[in-house]
Amino acid sequence: MGSYFRGDVLLAPLCIPKGKEMKVRPVIVLGAFGHNELFVSPVSSSPSFEGPVVPLSIDDFSEGGLDLMDESYLLCSRICRIRVSDVIGKKGRLTKEMIRNLPFPERGI
């Protein structure tokens, strides 16, 4: 079990859209909920029409990243809570500027 912070890019199983089967997806950590859970928002290769999205490109990562051929999108309307034990791995970290511009407060999500 690792320590994860706001702006970390992880792989974790999620159901998106709801009602579909669980799939391993990239997620971005928005904040922590206690010691064992994280608030995350999924990343998708296609934008959602259900709410705001934040475009992500390879330049938005300070380390690591995703296998991006085109832009990807942070799905802001799909905040999820996951257990730290469900994290499969860490893919990278967003730049400080991107972390500052995440549309969610670090605490009190």
Steps between C-alpha positions, in 0.01 A plus 500: 500500500650833398452864583328702232455873467289752312610498136627141494389299197407145596342190350195367684187296422187713445156461345449774240234536385311384805342160466770373267772255595803599705795612286851611592528869417736787559384731779632821649512539877302802618541443873501249782215373714661376819804276464348226286291673235555749219276734307584456132369607164536271197686583180344409165605519138165659415335801666183459702188694415371464858713774650824692486822338383863605522709419190832327572801480273845349544630844606273494808711231672807580711592132519381186329170542319253309291541346158346802331472515125233770514357711776342327798242645735460518875129430560416755768142382544608147595668539840539158662625374833734199481698299753876545494527119495319496162771708329681290241788739438621852457542635146633847577427841641349819360699822487469744791307736274247230404460398865432862597240524224312180588139610540459349848611609845773287656292449814129478552406331177 
